[in-house]
């Protein structure tokens, strides 16, 4: 099977766009054409053309966690976006639509359902997003990362595929904890105020505790100068950086990762087999980060600490607990790796091909 056209829906954030690009690359390798639909204001505007794929533009905004003015504007944009996508689908005649969810996917999946085009969605969070919840009954296939998500979709249409992750994470070698624990703290590319403050508060506590630790702390650009200057005077072994270019290598050095619990992050932790202390971002849409962290903790792969609870003392307590039971590090790492899906992009491409055959 070759030469089919697939439409890729979902944008706004890198978490929606990057996995879709990975699936598009897999489709291209199989001889197919992938055409994206998105907005000029989302991450897709930069990432999709850079990856060498076509993109068609619509104007649409979000509906959740936005003000009334934004909501009214989005509602006013919906008819035009639906008309635009309907004409596009009539022109492209895609064999199936792939959706990562998000507000940019809404008009595409609605127009696709009206045309009875097969819809394959990838839902990487334990709690599905609004778009995917709305169309759950109508999807041809739902590709999931957590068993907890299955209750939202028809049982005969779900598949545990995971989320595409860079191959380097799967090549991170397991570590046997030594006398000194290496702790990687990252709040993402922009950093996390909660995690940054907790680490700063922990410095004198770590010195007084005499725990043997090494810190690798990604602060984000805004907080870097102050934290790096003050850390240099602590005498604690470690590195402070604004941004880590090679995150798989940083994972490879770490015994434990302290981080947020977005879908991409937890997929990387699973791929690398890293135990983690997850601190969900409390304002994430539908509280999906907390649900991701709960799923990881329930599997024995992570510990969950709420944003309100994470401070310097709690940071110290969690690290001390690991140092007292180093066997937990390997056990939790093994349980994290058991959740990994190294062939997620290939599974998504196969699901799209199967949906195309079903349509025919």
C-alpha positions as a LaTeX table, in Angstrom:
\begin{tabular}{lrrr}
\hline
Residue & $x$ (\AA) & $y$ (\AA) & $z$ (\AA) \\
\hline
Unk1 & 0.00 & 0.00 & 0.00 \\
Unk2 & 1.50 & 3.32 & $-1.06$ \\
Unk3 & 0.63 & 6.71 & $-2.40$ \\
Unk4 & $-2.20$ & 7.59 & 0.01 \\
Unk5 & $-2.85$ & 11.06 & 1.41 \\
Unk6 & $-3.38$ & 11.58 & 5.14 \\
Unk7 & $-4.36$ & 14.79 & 6.91 \\
Unk8 & $-2.59$ & 15.57 & 10.19 \\
Unk9 & $-4.60$ & 17.60 & 12.74 \\
Unk10 & $-3.51$ & 19.08 & 16.04 \\
Unk11 & $-1.44$ & 22.07 & 16.95 \\
Unk12 & $-0.86$ & 24.91 & 19.31 \\
Unk13 & 1.81 & 23.33 & 21.51 \\
Unk14 & 4.92 & 21.32 & 20.82 \\
Unk15 & 3.28 & 18.42 & 22.64 \\
Unk16 & 0.65 & 18.27 & 19.91 \\
Unk17 & 2.91 & 18.97 & 16.95 \\
Unk18 & 6.12 & 17.01 & 17.57 \\
Unk19 & 4.46 & 13.55 & 17.82 \\
Unk20 & 2.37 & 14.30 & 14.72 \\
Unk21 & 5.54 & 15.16 & 12.81 \\
Unk22 & 7.06 & 11.84 & 13.92 \\
Unk23 & 4.02 & 9.99 & 12.55 \\
Unk24 & 4.16 & 12.03 & 9.32 \\
Unk25 & 7.78 & 11.00 & 8.85 \\
Unk26 & 6.80 & 7.36 & 9.25 \\
Unk27 & 4.01 & 7.80 & 6.70 \\
Unk28 & 6.43 & 9.45 & 4.28 \\
Unk29 & 8.87 & 6.55 & 4.70 \\
Unk30 & 6.02 & 4.23 & 3.67 \\
Unk31 & 5.41 & 6.23 & 0.48 \\
Unk32 & 2.45 & 8.30 & 1.64 \\
Unk33 & 1.70 & 12.03 & 1.67 \\
Unk34 & 1.01 & 13.86 & 4.93 \\
Unk35 & $-0.65$ & 17.28 & 4.89 \\
Unk36 & $-0.99$ & 19.26 & 8.13 \\
Unk37 & $-3.79$ & 21.64 & 9.06 \\
Unk38 & $-3.03$ & 24.24 & 11.71 \\
Unk39 & $-2.82$ & 27.88 & 12.72 \\
Unk40 & $-0.18$ & 30.50 & 12.03 \\
Unk41 & 0.08 & 31.24 & 15.77 \\
Unk42 & 0.81 & 27.72 & 17.04 \\
Unk43 & 4.05 & 25.75 & 17.16 \\
Unk44 & 3.03 & 24.02 & 13.92 \\
Unk45 & 3.74 & 27.24 & 12.00 \\
Unk46 & 7.45 & 26.76 & 12.70 \\
Unk47 & 7.90 & 23.04 & 13.25 \\
Unk48 & 5.93 & 21.63 & 10.32 \\
Unk49 & 7.58 & 23.59 & 7.48 \\
Unk50 & 10.98 & 23.00 & 9.11 \\
Unk51 & 10.29 & 19.26 & 8.93 \\
Unk52 & 9.51 & 19.56 & 5.21 \\
Unk53 & 5.75 & 18.92 & 5.29 \\
Unk54 & 2.87 & 20.81 & 3.69 \\
Unk55 & 0.56 & 22.78 & 5.94 \\
Unk56 & $-2.79$ & 24.45 & 5.28 \\
Unk57 & $-3.91$ & 27.32 & 7.53 \\
Unk58 & $-7.09$ & 27.90 & 9.48 \\
Unk59 & $-8.03$ & 30.53 & 12.07 \\
Unk60 & $-9.25$ & 29.04 & 15.33 \\
Unk61 & $-8.55$ & 29.49 & 19.04 \\
Unk62 & $-9.16$ & 27.58 & 22.24 \\
Unk63 & $-12.36$ & 27.16 & 24.23 \\
Unk64 & $-11.08$ & 25.91 & 27.59 \\
Unk65 & $-9.32$ & 28.04 & 30.22 \\
Unk66 & $-9.73$ & 31.20 & 28.16 \\
Unk67 & $-11.61$ & 34.42 & 28.81 \\
Unk68 & $-15.07$ & 35.18 & 27.50 \\
Unk69 & $-13.75$ & 37.42 & 24.74 \\
Unk70 & $-11.45$ & 34.66 & 23.44 \\
Unk71 & $-14.23$ & 32.10 & 23.68 \\
Unk72 & $-16.63$ & 34.28 & 21.69 \\
Unk73 & $-13.94$ & 34.90 & 19.10 \\
Unk74 & $-13.30$ & 31.17 & 18.76 \\
Unk75 & $-17.02$ & 30.48 & 18.30 \\
Unk76 & $-17.16$ & 33.14 & 15.58 \\
Unk77 & $-14.18$ & 31.52 & 13.82 \\
Unk78 & $-15.64$ & 28.02 & 13.84 \\
Unk79 & $-18.02$ & 28.28 & 10.80 \\
Unk80 & $-15.31$ & 29.74 & 8.57 \\
Unk81 & $-12.77$ & 27.16 & 9.71 \\
Unk82 & $-15.22$ & 24.32 & 9.10 \\
Unk83 & $-15.97$ & 25.61 & 5.61 \\
Unk84 & $-12.27$ & 25.99 & 4.87 \\
Unk85 & $-11.45$ & 22.47 & 6.07 \\
Unk86 & $-14.43$ & 20.93 & 4.27 \\
Unk87 & $-13.20$ & 22.36 & 0.95 \\
Unk88 & $-9.69$ & 21.18 & 1.72 \\
Unk89 & $-10.84$ & 17.63 & 2.48 \\
Unk90 & $-12.92$ & 17.57 & $-0.70$ \\
Unk91 & $-9.79$ & 18.54 & $-2.62$ \\
Unk92 & $-7.34$ & 16.21 & $-0.87$ \\
Unk93 & $-9.71$ & 13.25 & $-0.41$ \\
Unk94 & $-7.57$ & 11.87 & 2.47 \\
Unk95 & $-7.64$ & 8.17 & 3.20 \\
Unk96 & $-7.83$ & 9.02 & 6.93 \\
Unk97 & $-7.24$ & 11.83 & 9.40 \\
Unk98 & $-4.70$ & 11.65 & 12.22 \\
Unk99 & $-5.45$ & 13.86 & 15.24 \\
Unk100 & $-3.35$ & 14.71 & 18.27 \\
Unk101 & $-6.22$ & 16.77 & 19.70 \\
Unk102 & $-6.05$ & 20.40 & 20.74 \\
Unk103 & $-8.10$ & 23.33 & 19.51 \\
Unk104 & $-6.54$ & 23.29 & 16.03 \\
Unk105 & $-7.83$ & 19.75 & 15.53 \\
Unk106 & $-11.47$ & 20.58 & 16.30 \\
Unk107 & $-12.62$ & 21.85 & 12.88 \\
Unk108 & $-10.63$ & 19.13 & 11.09 \\
Unk109 & $-12.15$ & 16.17 & 12.92 \\
Unk110 & $-15.67$ & 17.64 & 12.77 \\
Unk111 & $-15.37$ & 18.18 & 9.01 \\
Unk112 & $-13.86$ & 14.72 & 8.65 \\
Unk113 & $-16.70$ & 13.08 & 10.54 \\
Unk114 & $-19.23$ & 14.90 & 8.36 \\
Unk115 & $-17.50$ & 13.43 & 5.31 \\
Unk116 & $-17.25$ & 9.99 & 6.98 \\
Unk117 & $-13.48$ & 10.07 & 6.78 \\
Unk118 & $-11.83$ & 7.62 & 9.21 \\
Unk119 & $-10.36$ & 9.36 & 12.26 \\
Unk120 & $-7.36$ & 7.95 & 14.12 \\
Unk121 & $-6.51$ & 9.84 & 17.29 \\
Unk122 & $-3.49$ & 9.68 & 19.55 \\
Unk123 & $-4.28$ & 10.56 & 23.16 \\
Unk124 & $-1.04$ & 10.67 & 25.19 \\
Unk125 & $-2.53$ & 11.84 & 28.49 \\
Unk126 & $-4.31$ & 9.82 & 31.16 \\
Unk127 & $-7.15$ & 12.35 & 30.86 \\
Unk128 & $-8.21$ & 12.95 & 27.23 \\
Unk129 & $-8.39$ & 16.51 & 25.97 \\
Unk130 & $-11.68$ & 18.20 & 25.15 \\
Unk131 & $-11.58$ & 17.52 & 21.39 \\
Unk132 & $-10.79$ & 13.84 & 21.83 \\
Unk133 & $-13.47$ & 13.43 & 24.52 \\
Unk134 & $-16.06$ & 14.99 & 22.24 \\
Unk135 & $-15.36$ & 12.64 & 19.32 \\
Unk136 & $-14.52$ & 9.54 & 21.38 \\
Unk137 & $-17.56$ & 7.54 & 20.22 \\
Unk138 & $-16.86$ & 8.21 & 16.56 \\
Unk139 & $-13.15$ & 7.47 & 16.17 \\
Unk140 & $-11.93$ & 4.59 & 14.06 \\
Unk141 & $-8.97$ & 3.98 & 16.36 \\
Unk142 & $-7.82$ & 5.52 & 19.65 \\
Unk143 & $-4.08$ & 5.20 & 20.26 \\
Unk144 & $-3.41$ & 5.50 & 23.99 \\
Unk145 & $-0.51$ & 5.71 & 26.41 \\
Unk146 & $-2.23$ & 4.83 & 29.70 \\
Unk147 & $-4.72$ & 2.04 & 30.50 \\
Unk148 & $-6.64$ & 4.60 & 32.58 \\
Unk149 & $-7.63$ & 6.42 & 29.37 \\
Unk150 & $-9.43$ & 3.42 & 27.87 \\
Unk151 & $-12.71$ & 4.10 & 29.67 \\
Unk152 & $-13.34$ & 7.11 & 27.46 \\
Unk153 & $-13.36$ & 5.14 & 24.19 \\
Unk154 & $-15.18$ & 2.11 & 22.71 \\
Unk155 & $-13.34$ & $-1.01$ & 23.87 \\
Unk156 & $-13.00$ & $-2.46$ & 20.38 \\
Unk157 & $-11.25$ & 0.66 & 19.03 \\
Unk158 & $-8.47$ & 1.23 & 21.54 \\
Unk159 & $-4.81$ & 0.34 & 21.11 \\
Unk160 & $-1.93$ & 0.94 & 23.49 \\
Unk161 & 0.60 & 2.64 & 21.22 \\
Unk162 & 2.35 & 5.16 & 23.45 \\
Unk163 & 3.72 & 8.50 & 22.25 \\
Unk164 & 6.58 & 8.85 & 19.74 \\
Unk165 & 9.81 & 9.66 & 21.57 \\
Unk166 & 13.31 & 10.37 & 20.25 \\
Unk167 & 15.19 & 7.08 & 19.78 \\
Unk168 & 18.08 & 8.32 & 21.96 \\
Unk169 & 15.93 & 7.98 & 25.08 \\
Unk170 & 15.52 & 4.24 & 24.45 \\
Unk171 & 19.32 & 3.87 & 24.39 \\
Unk172 & 19.87 & 5.30 & 27.89 \\
Unk173 & 21.69 & 2.61 & 29.88 \\
Unk174 & 20.36 & 1.57 & 33.30 \\
Unk175 & 22.38 & 2.95 & 36.22 \\
Unk176 & 23.36 & 1.24 & 39.42 \\
Unk177 & 23.25 & 3.87 & 42.19 \\
Unk178 & 26.63 & 4.59 & 43.73 \\
Unk179 & 27.56 & 6.39 & 46.91 \\
Unk180 & 26.56 & 9.72 & 45.36 \\
Unk181 & 23.08 & 10.15 & 43.83 \\
Unk182 & 22.79 & 12.32 & 40.74 \\
Unk183 & 19.52 & 14.26 & 40.65 \\
Unk184 & 18.31 & 15.86 & 37.43 \\
Unk185 & 15.83 & 18.70 & 37.99 \\
Unk186 & 14.07 & 20.13 & 34.97 \\
Unk187 & 10.94 & 22.22 & 34.64 \\
Unk188 & 11.10 & 22.16 & 30.85 \\
Unk189 & 12.68 & 24.62 & 28.47 \\
Unk190 & 11.19 & 27.61 & 30.29 \\
Unk191 & 11.88 & 26.24 & 33.75 \\
Unk192 & 9.52 & 25.86 & 36.69 \\
Unk193 & 9.30 & 28.44 & 39.46 \\
Unk194 & 8.16 & 25.79 & 41.94 \\
Unk195 & 11.04 & 23.44 & 41.17 \\
Unk196 & 13.58 & 26.26 & 41.03 \\
Unk197 & 12.50 & 27.58 & 44.42 \\
Unk198 & 12.45 & 24.10 & 45.98 \\
Unk199 & 15.99 & 23.36 & 44.82 \\
Unk200 & 17.26 & 26.71 & 46.11 \\
Unk201 & 15.60 & 26.10 & 49.48 \\
Unk202 & 17.17 & 22.64 & 49.62 \\
Unk203 & 20.78 & 23.81 & 49.32 \\
Unk204 & 21.43 & 24.52 & 53.03 \\
Unk205 & 19.39 & 21.48 & 54.01 \\
Unk206 & 21.44 & 19.24 & 51.74 \\
Unk207 & 24.67 & 20.61 & 53.21 \\
Unk208 & 23.48 & 20.04 & 56.77 \\
Unk209 & 22.21 & 16.54 & 55.98 \\
Unk210 & 25.57 & 15.43 & 54.60 \\
Unk211 & 23.76 & 13.50 & 51.86 \\
Unk212 & 26.06 & 12.64 & 48.97 \\
Unk213 & 24.30 & 14.16 & 45.98 \\
Unk214 & 25.10 & 15.80 & 42.68 \\
Unk215 & 22.58 & 18.17 & 41.12 \\
Unk216 & 21.95 & 18.81 & 37.44 \\
Unk217 & 19.49 & 21.70 & 37.38 \\
Unk218 & 17.90 & 23.12 & 34.24 \\
Unk219 & 16.48 & 26.44 & 35.40 \\
Unk220 & 15.09 & 28.02 & 32.25 \\
Unk221 & 16.49 & 31.24 & 30.82 \\
Unk222 & 14.78 & 33.77 & 33.11 \\
Unk223 & 16.00 & 32.32 & 36.42 \\
Unk224 & 19.41 & 31.12 & 35.29 \\
Unk225 & 21.65 & 34.06 & 36.19 \\
Unk226 & 20.52 & 34.36 & 39.81 \\
Unk227 & 20.46 & 30.63 & 40.52 \\
Unk228 & 23.80 & 29.91 & 38.84 \\
Unk229 & 25.51 & 32.76 & 40.75 \\
Unk230 & 24.19 & 31.64 & 44.13 \\
Unk231 & 24.76 & 27.92 & 43.49 \\
Unk232 & 28.45 & 28.56 & 42.92 \\
Unk233 & 28.78 & 29.55 & 46.59 \\
Unk234 & 27.02 & 26.50 & 48.04 \\
Unk235 & 29.85 & 23.99 & 47.74 \\
Unk236 & 27.37 & 21.40 & 46.50 \\
Unk237 & 28.54 & 19.29 & 43.58 \\
Unk238 & 26.58 & 19.84 & 40.41 \\
Unk239 & 25.75 & 21.91 & 37.37 \\
Unk240 & 23.23 & 24.68 & 36.77 \\
Unk241 & 22.24 & 25.44 & 33.20 \\
Unk242 & 19.57 & 27.50 & 31.48 \\
Unk243 & 18.78 & 24.82 & 28.90 \\
Unk244 & 19.97 & 21.27 & 28.28 \\
Unk245 & 20.54 & 20.62 & 24.58 \\
Unk246 & 21.10 & 16.87 & 24.95 \\
Unk247 & 18.39 & 15.72 & 27.36 \\
Unk248 & 18.91 & 11.98 & 26.70 \\
Unk249 & 22.53 & 12.39 & 27.81 \\
Unk250 & 21.38 & 14.21 & 30.95 \\
Unk251 & 18.94 & 11.37 & 31.66 \\
Unk252 & 21.83 & 8.96 & 31.26 \\
Unk253 & 23.78 & 10.72 & 34.02 \\
Unk254 & 20.85 & 10.87 & 36.44 \\
Unk255 & 19.73 & 8.37 & 39.05 \\
Unk256 & 16.47 & 10.25 & 39.64 \\
Unk257 & 14.61 & 12.89 & 37.61 \\
Unk258 & 12.52 & 15.62 & 39.28 \\
Unk259 & 10.16 & 17.21 & 36.78 \\
Unk260 & 6.66 & 18.11 & 35.64 \\
Unk261 & 4.39 & 15.41 & 34.20 \\
Unk262 & 3.35 & 16.43 & 30.72 \\
Unk263 & 2.71 & 13.62 & 28.26 \\
Unk264 & 6.01 & 14.06 & 26.43 \\
Unk265 & 8.00 & 14.08 & 29.66 \\
Unk266 & 6.47 & 10.92 & 31.08 \\
Unk267 & 6.96 & 9.17 & 27.72 \\
Unk268 & 10.66 & 10.11 & 27.83 \\
Unk269 & 10.97 & 8.86 & 31.41 \\
Unk270 & 9.46 & 5.53 & 30.37 \\
Unk271 & 11.70 & 5.22 & 27.32 \\
Unk272 & 14.81 & 5.93 & 29.40 \\
Unk273 & 13.66 & 3.74 & 32.31 \\
Unk274 & 14.15 & 6.55 & 34.82 \\
Unk275 & 12.51 & 6.74 & 38.26 \\
Unk276 & 11.08 & 10.15 & 38.89 \\
Unk277 & 9.56 & 12.56 & 41.36 \\
Unk278 & 6.69 & 14.12 & 39.44 \\
Unk279 & 5.35 & 17.54 & 40.39 \\
Unk280 & 2.31 & 18.18 & 38.16 \\
Unk281 & 1.72 & 21.69 & 36.87 \\
Unk282 & $-1.48$ & 22.58 & 38.75 \\
Unk283 & $-2.97$ & 24.75 & 35.99 \\
Unk284 & $-2.69$ & 22.25 & 33.14 \\
Unk285 & $-5.89$ & 21.85 & 31.12 \\
Unk286 & $-8.28$ & 19.34 & 32.74 \\
Unk287 & $-5.57$ & 18.76 & 35.40 \\
Unk288 & $-4.11$ & 16.21 & 32.98 \\
Unk289 & $-0.59$ & 16.44 & 34.44 \\
Unk290 & $-1.84$ & 15.24 & 37.83 \\
Unk291 & $-3.60$ & 12.32 & 36.17 \\
Unk292 & $-0.45$ & 11.44 & 34.23 \\
Unk293 & 1.55 & 11.51 & 37.46 \\
Unk294 & $-1.04$ & 9.37 & 39.23 \\
Unk295 & $-0.85$ & 6.79 & 36.46 \\
Unk296 & 2.96 & 6.67 & 36.69 \\
Unk297 & 2.84 & 6.44 & 40.49 \\
Unk298 & 0.19 & 3.71 & 40.35 \\
Unk299 & 2.51 & 1.72 & 38.08 \\
Unk300 & 5.32 & 2.08 & 40.65 \\
Unk301 & 7.44 & 4.13 & 38.24 \\
Unk302 & 7.29 & 7.50 & 40.01 \\
Unk303 & 6.43 & 9.39 & 43.16 \\
Unk304 & 3.88 & 12.18 & 43.03 \\
Unk305 & 4.39 & 15.42 & 44.95 \\
Unk306 & 1.85 & 18.19 & 44.44 \\
Unk307 & 2.97 & 21.65 & 43.43 \\
Unk308 & 1.80 & 23.04 & 46.78 \\
Unk309 & 3.78 & 20.43 & 48.72 \\
Unk310 & 7.06 & 20.77 & 46.83 \\
Unk311 & 9.54 & 22.89 & 48.75 \\
Unk312 & 13.12 & 22.57 & 49.91 \\
Unk313 & 12.33 & 20.30 & 52.85 \\
Unk314 & 10.12 & 17.98 & 50.81 \\
Unk315 & 12.80 & 17.81 & 48.12 \\
Unk316 & 15.33 & 16.76 & 50.77 \\
Unk317 & 12.96 & 14.15 & 52.24 \\
Unk318 & 12.35 & 12.54 & 48.86 \\
Unk319 & 16.06 & 12.38 & 48.03 \\
Unk320 & 16.90 & 11.02 & 51.48 \\
Unk321 & 14.28 & 8.29 & 51.06 \\
Unk322 & 15.92 & 7.16 & 47.82 \\
Unk323 & 19.38 & 7.25 & 49.37 \\
Unk324 & 18.20 & 5.02 & 52.22 \\
Unk325 & 16.66 & 2.49 & 49.80 \\
Unk326 & 18.81 & 2.58 & 46.66 \\
Unk327 & 17.24 & $-0.65$ & 45.42 \\
Unk328 & 14.08 & 1.36 & 44.78 \\
Unk329 & 15.86 & 3.31 & 42.07 \\
Unk330 & 16.43 & 0.21 & 39.94 \\
Unk331 & 12.97 & $-1.19$ & 40.72 \\
Unk332 & 11.19 & 2.02 & 39.76 \\
Unk333 & 13.35 & 2.38 & 36.67 \\
Unk334 & 12.38 & $-1.12$ & 35.53 \\
Unk335 & 8.70 & $-0.31$ & 36.07 \\
Unk336 & 9.07 & 2.93 & 34.11 \\
Unk337 & 10.72 & 1.12 & 31.20 \\
Unk338 & 7.87 & $-1.41$ & 31.17 \\
Unk339 & 5.59 & 1.48 & 30.15 \\
Unk340 & 7.72 & 2.41 & 27.12 \\
Unk341 & 6.56 & 2.10 & 23.51 \\
Unk342 & 9.55 & 2.20 & 21.14 \\
Unk343 & 7.43 & 1.81 & 18.00 \\
Unk344 & 4.68 & 4.35 & 18.63 \\
Unk345 & 5.05 & 6.19 & 15.32 \\
Unk346 & 5.01 & 2.92 & 13.36 \\
Unk347 & 1.88 & 1.77 & 15.20 \\
Unk348 & 0.15 & 5.04 & 14.36 \\
Unk349 & 1.08 & 4.73 & 10.68 \\
Unk350 & $-0.18$ & 1.15 & 10.62 \\
Unk351 & $-3.45$ & 2.21 & 12.24 \\
Unk352 & $-3.91$ & 4.88 & 9.57 \\
Unk353 & $-3.22$ & 2.39 & 6.79 \\
Unk354 & $-5.69$ & $-0.06$ & 8.30 \\
Unk355 & $-8.30$ & 2.69 & 8.59 \\
Unk356 & $-7.78$ & 3.50 & 4.92 \\
Unk357 & $-8.34$ & $-0.15$ & 3.97 \\
Unk358 & $-11.49$ & $-0.28$ & 6.09 \\
Unk359 & $-12.83$ & 2.78 & 4.31 \\
Unk360 & $-12.21$ & 1.22 & 0.93 \\
\hline
\end{tabular}
